[in-house]
Amino acid sequence: MLLSMYYLCFSLYVFLTTAQKKTNTDINLLPVINILGNKFFDSKTNEQFFIKGIVYQPTLTAEELSKLSSTDAKYIDPLADKTTCDRDIPLLAKLGVNVIRVYQIDTSKNHDYCMNELSKNGIYVIADLSEPEQSIVRENPKFTTEIFQRYIDVVHVMSHYSNTLGFFAGNEVTNDKTTSLASAYVKASVRDIKSYIRKAADEGKIPRSVPVGYSTNDDPEVRTQLMDYFLCNTNPEDSIDFYGVNIYEWCGYSSYVSSGYKDRTEELKDYPIPLFMSEFGCNTYRPRPFTEVETIFSPVMTDVWSGGLVYMFFEEENEYGLVKRVSPSKVEILPEFDNLAKQYNNANPKKVTKAEYTVKLQTKKEKTYTCPALSPNWQARGDELPPTPNFKKCKCLNDLPCGLSKPLQTKEMYQQPFEILCDIVDCSDIEYVNGMYGDNSDCSKEEQLAYIMSKVYYLQKGRQGCPLQNILPQYVKFNEKYSQLSNLDKKDFCSVVALEASERSLEKGSDLASIPSAFKKTKKSSKSSNEKIIHGSKSKMNDSKGHSIERIKESQSVSQTKQNKVQMNAGMKTKTNLSYFILSMFLFNF
């Protein structure tokens, strides 16, 4: 009996460790796509990589929305459902697609099956970091702890797959001159998530640094400013790695010249990072013939553009789809499907090798980018960005004298409380006011409301208790610990936050800018001209001639050391658990 148990445990150990190794191998079937200059390269063949892609994001129907609970995600994650992937991936392969763009990832779900099946079919993924409830809103932009945490969660979920090509940190967040301020928050989010990715990769928490880009619209009033802004006054390590443009100018049987493609290509010919169409496919004429595909992958465009993604796979109310969802396991093929399949499968762009392009880069002239001047058409400062969300500081805000016992049910519920409180105390330190980013503008709505409530409490010296108890009685809570300032220990982190809050507890219209914050980092010196040299000797990675060879280079390759470290950590956990299991079975039989 004892020998049988030993044999059973040993067999189970071999099976599980073998299965784990197989899983680790399966989800990394495709070589990582690297970036050199303005091109993508296959890290295995070192050949140029062109995107023949499609947007792959179904939308919830009214019926589907009605069936969701209050805690369910209000979107569909198409990479987390086996039935959906079994239905669609063969069709994506038939289209000749090698990249899909997914707008929303549910970080609570497993994506191994779908990512593995995509990998088997030669398909990469570009994933947007945001989701509808956690994104930078163009009309009232903020980059807060909640949004930053969302981005971090997506990075941890998707970075383990070799066929994750990259992340988008925003989609058309600035879409005209009235929303240009929002680009500052996107640029800050790129800075912060890239910094996080580098650190996580160095520490072995993720196997590699996945590139981060931005997807813009093609508005003529801000087109040039956006191109310059995302590369000006910043280091390559902190700025976007690739740039997507949503272009819908080519309709039906247009041409390279009449569609505006020629103008855009000439305008962007010196852009130093990979450029592609993150959405394309005008639907004025249906079924769409997709005649632009031949031109996109022709020599007149391939030196500047790296392909593009058709909008989109699923037919929705806006009528851009190639298939219509009939059931979880069935779709109806629409006429445009075969039109795109023909175009994509016939597209065979001329590629360069990494070695050939490296030689070309050595002779490339320096390119300087100047931040757009502030004007009625452009509101984002070039010399300073919003602060990095400080999780530790923001958490302390809800521990101040007045806080919330639980988040308010909807974002709209926060509006009235803020209006009431900000008529009593100055709230400029949670907003962007007169060109200055508030020192607590990086915190969540819940944390900010607790902060402003406590400022009112400190201003009134606690005589009236916590405000808002009459309109939010089931939410407002009192924390005694930080209510008496004389009892605070200045060595305690949250005590410093409380003391600063009391110093800023001034009436509406006061000057908070003159009160220094212990949490505001000293602004780094920057070039006075707000310029950035991309291909010059001042970049960090230079060759012997003083020219920058790569923007990202090896930071995007799978570092074998880091990958081994991640796999070793997972393997250690499995072996440890199995050891405990075997030991327990041994002791049980005694």
C-alpha positions in Angstrom: 0.0 0.0 0.0 2.8 2.4 1.0 4.7 1.6 -2.3 1.6 2.2 -4.3 1.1 5.6 -2.7 4.8 6.5 -3.4 4.3 5.5 -7.0 1.1 7.6 -7.3 2.7 10.7 -5.8 5.7 10.4 -8.0 3.6 10.0 -11.1 1.5 13.0 -10.2 4.7 15.0 -9.6 6.0 14.1 -13.1 2.7 14.8 -14.8 2.2 18.3 -13.2 5.8 19.5 -13.8 5.6 18.2 -17.4 2.3 19.9 -18.0 3.6 23.2 -16.5 6.7 23.1 -18.8 4.4 22.4 -21.8 2.1 25.4 -20.8 5.1 27.7 -20.5 6.3 26.6 -23.9 2.9 26.7 -25.6 2.1 30.3 -24.8 5.4 31.5 -26.2 5.2 30.0 -29.6 5.8 33.2 -31.6 9.0 35.2 -31.5 8.8 38.6 -29.8 8.5 41.6 -32.1 11.2 44.2 -31.5 11.6 47.8 -32.5 14.5 49.4 -34.2 14.2 53.0 -35.4 10.8 53.3 -37.1 10.3 49.7 -37.9 9.2 46.4 -36.3 11.4 43.3 -36.6 10.9 39.6 -36.0 13.3 38.8 -33.2 13.9 35.3 -34.6 14.4 36.0 -38.3 15.5 39.6 -37.9 13.2 40.5 -40.8 11.0 43.5 -40.9 7.4 42.9 -39.6 4.4 44.5 -41.1 1.0 44.6 -39.4 -1.9 43.1 -41.3 -4.4 43.5 -38.6 -8.0 44.0 -37.5 -9.8 45.5 -34.5 -11.3 42.6 -32.6 -13.7 43.9 -29.9 -17.4 42.8 -29.7 -19.7 45.2 -27.9 -22.3 44.2 -25.3 -25.9 44.2 -26.6 -28.7 45.8 -24.6 -29.9 42.3 -23.7 -26.4 41.3 -22.5 -26.0 44.4 -20.5 -29.4 43.8 -18.7 -28.1 40.4 -17.5 -25.0 41.7 -15.9 -24.7 42.1 -12.1 -23.4 45.2 -10.5 -19.9 43.6 -10.1 -19.6 42.3 -13.6 -17.3 44.0 -16.1 -19.4 46.2 -18.5 -17.5 45.0 -21.5 -16.6 41.8 -23.3 -13.1 40.4 -23.1 -12.8 38.3 -26.3 -9.6 36.7 -25.3 -11.0 35.1 -22.2 -13.7 32.9 -23.7 -12.7 29.5 -25.3 -15.9 29.2 -27.3 -15.5 32.6 -28.8 -11.8 32.0 -29.7 -12.6 28.5 -31.2 -15.2 30.2 -33.4 -13.2 33.3 -34.5 -9.5 32.4 -34.6 -9.8 30.2 -37.7 -11.6 33.0 -39.4 -8.9 35.5 -38.4 -6.3 33.1 -39.9 -8.4 32.8 -43.1 -8.3 36.6 -43.4 -4.6 36.6 -43.4 -4.5 38.6 -40.2 -1.3 38.6 -38.1 -2.3 41.2 -35.4 -5.5 42.0 -33.6 -6.3 45.0 -31.4 -8.3 44.4 -28.3 -9.7 47.4 -26.5 -10.6 45.8 -23.2 -8.9 43.1 -21.1 -10.6 41.6 -18.1 -7.7 41.2 -15.7 -9.6 38.8 -13.4 -9.8 36.1 -16.2 -7.3 33.7 -17.7 -6.1 34.3 -21.3 -3.8 31.3 -21.8 -6.1 29.3 -24.1 -6.9 32.1 -26.5 -3.4 33.6 -26.6 -2.0 30.1 -27.2 -4.4 29.5 -30.1 -3.7 32.9 -31.6 0.0 32.1 -31.3 -0.4 28.8 -33.1 -2.0 30.8 -36.0 0.7 33.4 -36.1 -1.4 36.2 -34.6 -0.1 38.9 -32.2 -2.1 41.2 -29.9 -2.0 44.9 -29.2 -4.0 45.5 -26.1 -5.4 48.8 -24.8 -4.5 49.4 -21.2 -7.8 51.2 -20.3 -11.4 50.0 -20.0 -14.6 52.1 -20.0 -14.6 52.8 -16.2 -10.9 53.3 -15.8 -9.6 55.6 -18.6 -8.4 59.1 -19.1 -11.5 61.1 -20.1 -10.8 63.7 -22.6 -13.3 66.3 -21.3 -12.1 66.0 -17.7 -8.7 64.3 -17.8 -7.0 62.7 -14.8 -4.4 60.0 -14.3 -5.1 58.6 -10.9 -4.2 55.6 -8.7 -7.2 53.7 -9.9 -6.3 54.1 -13.6 -2.6 53.4 -12.9 -3.5 50.2 -11.1 -5.7 49.2 -14.0 -2.7 49.7 -16.4 -0.4 47.7 -14.1 -2.9 44.8 -13.9 -3.1 44.6 -17.7 0.7 44.6 -18.0 1.0 41.7 -15.5 -1.7 39.7 -17.3 -0.5 40.2 -20.9 3.3 40.6 -20.7 3.8 36.8 -20.2 2.8 36.1 -23.8 5.4 36.4 -26.5 2.6 37.3 -29.0 1.7 40.5 -27.0 3.1 43.0 -29.5 2.4 46.1 -27.4 0.0 48.2 -25.4 -1.9 51.3 -26.2 -2.0 53.9 -23.4 -4.9 55.8 -25.0 -7.2 56.0 -28.0 -8.1 59.4 -29.4 -8.0 60.9 -26.0 -7.3 64.3 -27.6 -9.6 64.4 -30.6 -9.6 68.2 -31.3 -8.2 71.5 -30.0 -10.7 71.6 -27.2 -9.4 68.4 -25.6 -5.6 69.0 -26.1 -5.0 69.2 -22.3 -5.8 65.5 -22.0 -2.6 64.6 -23.9 -0.5 65.7 -20.9 -2.2 62.9 -18.8 -1.7 60.3 -21.5 2.0 61.3 -21.8 2.3 61.1 -18.0 0.7 57.6 -18.0 3.2 56.5 -20.7 6.0 57.7 -18.5 4.7 56.0 -15.4 3.7 52.6 -16.9 7.0 52.3 -18.8 8.9 53.0 -15.7 6.8 50.3 -13.9 7.4 47.9 -16.7 11.2 48.4 -16.7 11.3 47.8 -12.9 9.0 44.8 -13.0 11.1 43.2 -15.8 14.3 43.9 -13.9 12.9 42.3 -10.8 11.7 39.2 -12.7 8.0 39.9 -12.1 7.4 39.9 -15.8 9.6 38.3 -18.5 10.2 41.4 -20.7 9.5 45.0 -21.3 6.6 45.2 -23.7 6.4 48.5 -25.8 3.8 51.1 -25.2 2.3 53.4 -27.8 -0.6 55.8 -28.4 -3.5 55.7 -31.0 -4.6 59.1 -32.3 -7.3 60.4 -34.6 -6.4 62.4 -37.7 -7.8 65.8 -36.8 -6.1 68.5 -38.9 -6.1 71.1 -36.1 -4.0 69.1 -33.7 -2.4 66.5 -35.9 1.1 68.0 -36.0 1.0 69.1 -32.4 0.2 65.6 -31.2 3.1 64.1 -33.2 5.5 66.6 -31.7 4.1 66.5 -28.2 4.6 62.8 -27.5 8.3 63.0 -28.4 9.3 66.4 -27.1 11.2 67.2 -23.9 11.4 63.6 -22.8 13.8 60.6 -22.9 13.1 57.6 -25.1 12.7 55.5 -22.0 9.7 57.6 -20.9 8.0 58.3 -24.2 5.9 56.3 -26.7 7.5 53.4 -28.5 5.1 53.4 -31.5 2.4 55.7 -32.9 -1.0 54.6 -34.3 -3.2 56.8 -36.5 -6.9 56.2 -37.0 -7.4 57.1 -40.7 -10.7 56.8 -42.6 -9.9 59.0 -45.6 -9.7 56.3 -48.2 -13.3 55.4 -49.3 -14.2 52.9 -51.9 -11.9 53.0 -54.9 -9.9 56.1 -53.9 -6.2 56.6 -54.6 -2.9 57.3 -52.9 -3.2 61.0 -53.8 -6.9 61.8 -53.5 -7.3 59.9 -50.2 -4.7 62.1 -48.5 -2.4 59.1 -47.9 0.3 60.8 -49.9 0.1 63.9 -47.7 0.2 62.0 -44.5 3.1 59.8 -45.6 5.2 62.8 -46.6 4.2 64.6 -43.4 5.4 61.6 -41.3 8.4 60.4 -43.3 10.9 61.3 -40.7 9.0 60.1 -37.6 11.6 58.1 -35.7 9.3 55.4 -34.2 7.1 52.7 -35.8 4.0 54.2 -37.4 0.9 52.3 -38.5 -2.8 52.8 -39.0 -4.4 51.8 -35.7 -7.8 51.9 -37.4 -8.7 52.2 -41.1 -11.6 51.3 -43.4 -14.1 54.0 -44.5 -17.6 52.5 -44.8 -19.2 55.1 -47.0 -19.4 52.4 -49.7 -20.5 48.9 -48.7 -19.4 46.2 -49.1 -16.0 47.8 -48.6 -13.5 46.7 -51.3 -10.4 47.5 -49.2 -8.5 48.7 -52.2 -6.3 50.8 -49.8 -4.6 47.6 -48.6 -2.6 47.3 -51.8 -1.3 50.8 -51.4 -0.6 50.6 -47.7 1.8 47.6 -48.4 3.3 49.2 -51.6 6.8 50.8 -51.8 5.3 54.3 -51.7 4.2 53.8 -48.1 6.2 50.9 -46.5 9.3 52.9 -45.7 7.2 55.1 -43.4 4.2 52.9 -42.4 4.3 49.4 -40.9 0.8 48.4 -42.0 -2.4 48.8 -40.2 -5.6 47.4 -38.5 -8.9 47.3 -40.3 -11.9 48.5 -38.2 -13.4 46.0 -37.4 -14.2 42.3 -37.2 -17.7 42.4 -35.6 -20.7 44.0 -37.2 -22.2 46.5 -34.8 -24.7 49.4 -35.1 -22.0 51.5 -36.8 -21.8 49.0 -39.7 -18.1 48.3 -39.9 -18.0 44.6 -39.5 -16.9 41.5 -41.5 -19.0 39.0 -39.4 -22.2 39.2 -37.4 -22.5 37.4 -34.1 -25.4 34.8 -34.3 -24.6 32.8 -31.2 -21.6 32.1 -28.9 -20.4 29.4 -31.4 -21.6 30.8 -34.7 -21.2 34.0 -36.8 -22.6 35.1 -40.1 -19.9 35.9 -42.7 -20.6 39.2 -44.5 -19.5 40.1 -48.1 -16.6 42.3 -46.9 -14.9 39.3 -45.3 -13.8 37.8 -48.6 -12.8 41.3 -49.9 -10.4 41.8 -47.1 -9.1 38.2 -47.1 -8.2 38.6 -50.8 -6.4 41.9 -50.2 -4.5 40.8 -47.1 -3.5 37.4 -48.5 -2.2 39.1 -51.7 -0.2 41.7 -49.8 3.5 41.0 -49.8 5.4 44.1 -48.8 9.2 44.3 -49.4 11.0 43.8 -46.2 14.4 44.9 -45.0 16.6 43.0 -42.6 17.7 44.4 -39.2 21.3 44.4 -40.4 20.5 46.4 -43.5 18.4 48.9 -41.6 21.0 49.3 -38.9 23.5 50.5 -41.6 20.9 52.9 -42.9 20.2 54.3 -39.4 23.8 55.2 -38.9 23.6 57.8 -41.7 20.2 59.2 -40.6 20.2 62.9 -39.6 19.2 64.1 -36.2 15.5 65.0 -35.7 14.5 67.5 -33.1 11.0 67.8 -31.6 9.8 71.0 -30.0 6.8 71.0 -27.7 3.8 72.9 -29.1 3.5 76.4 -27.6 0.5 77.1 -25.4 -2.3 78.6 -27.4 -6.1 78.5 -27.8 -5.5 75.4 -30.0 -3.1 73.7 -27.6 -3.4 73.6 -23.8 -0.9 70.9 -22.7 2.3 72.2 -21.1 5.5 71.0 -22.6 7.7 71.6 -19.5 5.7 69.7 -16.9 3.5 66.7 -16.7 0.9 65.5 -14.1 2.4 63.8 -11.0 3.0 60.1 -10.8 0.2 58.5 -8.8 1.4 58.0 -5.3 -0.4 55.0 -3.9 1.0 55.3 -0.4 0.0 59.0 0.0 -3.4 58.6 -1.6 -4.3 55.6 0.7 -3.6 57.9 3.7 -6.3 60.4 2.5 -9.0 57.9 3.3 -7.5 57.6 6.8 -7.9 61.3 7.6 -10.6 62.4 10.1 -13.4 62.1 7.6 -13.6 59.4 4.9 -15.9 57.0 3.2 -16.7 53.6 4.6 -17.2 52.4 1.0 -17.0 53.9 -2.5 -20.1 55.7 -3.8 -22.1 53.5 -6.2 -21.5 55.6 -9.3 -19.1 58.2 -10.5 -22.0 60.7 -10.9 -22.7 60.5 -7.1 -19.4 62.3 -6.4 -20.4 65.5 -8.2 -22.8 67.0 -5.6 -20.5 66.3 -2.6 -17.6 68.0 -4.3 -19.7 71.0 -5.3 -20.8 71.5 -1.7 -17.4 71.1 -0.1 -15.5 73.1 -2.8 -17.7 76.0 -2.0 -16.3 76.0 1.5 -12.6 75.1 1.1 -10.2 75.6 -1.8 -10.0 72.5 -4.0 -7.3 73.5 -6.4 -4.9 70.9 -5.0 -7.0 68.1 -6.5 -7.5 69.8 -9.9 -5.5 71.4 -12.8 -5.8 75.1 -12.2 -3.9 78.0 -13.9 -1.4 75.7 -15.5 -0.6 73.9 -12.2 -1.3 70.2 -11.4 -2.8 69.8 -8.0 -0.6 67.9 -5.5 -3.4 65.4 -4.9 -4.8 65.3 -8.4 -3.3 61.8 -8.7 -5.7 60.2 -6.2 -9.0 58.5 -6.8 -12.4 60.2 -6.4 -13.0 58.3 -3.2 -9.6 59.4 -1.8 -10.0 63.0 -3.0 -13.5 63.3 -1.4 -12.1 62.0 1.9 -9.3 64.6 1.6 -11.7 67.5 1.0 -14.1 66.4 3.7 -11.2 66.4 6.2 -10.0 69.8 5.0 -13.5 71.1 5.9 -13.3 69.3 9.2 -9.9 70.9 10.0 -11.1 74.3 8.9 -14.0 74.1 11.2 -11.7 72.6 13.9 -14.0 69.6 14.2 -16.8 71.5 15.8 -19.4 70.4 13.3 -18.1 66.9 12.9 -17.6 65.4 9.4 -19.5 67.1 6.6 -21.9 65.4 4.2 -23.5 63.2 7.0 -26.9 64.6 6.0 -26.7 63.6 2.4 -24.4 60.5 2.6 -25.2 59.1 6.1 -24.5 55.5 5.1 -21.1 56.3 3.6 -19.4 59.0 5.8 -17.1 57.6 8.5 -15.0 59.3 11.3 -11.4 58.4 12.0 -10.3 59.6 15.4 -6.6 58.8 14.9 -5.8 61.9 12.8 -8.4 64.2 14.2 -6.2 65.7 16.9 -3.2 67.3 15.2 -1.3 67.8 18.5 -1.1 64.0 19.0 0.4 63.2 15.6 3.8 61.5 15.2 5.7 63.3 12.5 7.6 60.1 11.8 4.4 58.4 10.8 3.8 58.7 7.0 0.0 59.3 7.2 0.6 61.9 10.0 2.6 64.0 7.6 -0.3 63.7 5.1 -2.7 64.8 7.8 -0.5 67.8 8.9 -0.3 68.9 5.3 -4.0 68.6 4.8 -4.6 70.8 7.9 -2.2 73.4 6.5 -4.1 73.4 3.2 -7.5 73.7 4.9 -8.2 77.2 3.7 -11.3 78.9 2.4 -12.3 78.8 -1.2 -10.2 81.2 -3.3 -7.0 80.9 -1.2 -3.6 80.5 -2.7 -2.6 76.9 -2.1 0.3 77.1 -4.6 2.4 78.9 -2.0 2.1 76.0 0.5 4.8 73.4 -0.3 4.0 69.8 -0.4 6.3 67.1 1.1 5.2 64.7 -1.7 5.9 66.9 -4.8 9.2 65.8 -6.4 11.6 68.4 -7.5 11.2 69.1 -11.1 14.0 67.7 -13.2 16.0 70.2 -15.3 15.0 70.1 -18.9 16.3 71.6 -22.1 15.2 75.2 -22.2 13.9 74.8 -25.7 11.7 71.9 -24.8 13.4 69.9 -27.5 14.2 66.2 -27.8 16.8 64.7 -30.1 15.9 61.2 -31.3 18.7 60.2 -33.5 21.6 62.3 -32.2 24.6 61.7 -30.0 22.7 62.9 -26.9 20.5 59.8 -26.8 21.5 57.1 -24.4 22.2 54.4 -26.9 24.9 55.4 -29.4 27.2 53.7 -31.8 30.9 54.6 -32.3 29.9 57.4 -34.7 27.7 59.1 -32.1 24.4 58.1 -33.8 21.6 56.5 -31.9 21.0 53.1 -33.3 18.0 51.9 -31.4 15.2 53.4 -29.5 14.2 50.3 -27.6 16.4 47.5 -29.0 17.3 44.8 -26.4 14.9 46.1 -23.8 12.0 44.5 -25.8 13.7 41.2 -26.5 12.9 38.4 -24.1 15.9 38.5 -21.8 16.8 34.9 -21.1 18.0 35.7 -17.6 14.7 37.4 -16.7 12.6 34.8 -18.4 14.4 32.0 -16.6 13.9 33.9 -13.3 10.1 34.2 -13.9 9.9 30.5 -14.9 12.1 29.4 -12.0 9.8 31.3 -9.5 6.7 29.5 -10.9 8.6 26.2 -11.0 9.7 26.6 -7.4 6.1 27.2 -6.3 4.9 24.1 -8.1 7.7 21.9 -6.7 7.1 23.2 -3.2 3.4 22.5 -3.3 4.1 19.0 -4.6 6.7 18.4 -1.9 4.2 19.3 0.8 1.6 17.0 -0.9 4.0 14.1 -1.0 5.1 14.6 2.6 1.5 14.8 3.8 0.7 11.6 2.0 3.7 9.9 3.5 2.8 11.0 7.1 -0.8 10.1 6.5 0.2 6.5 5.7 2.1 6.3 9.0 
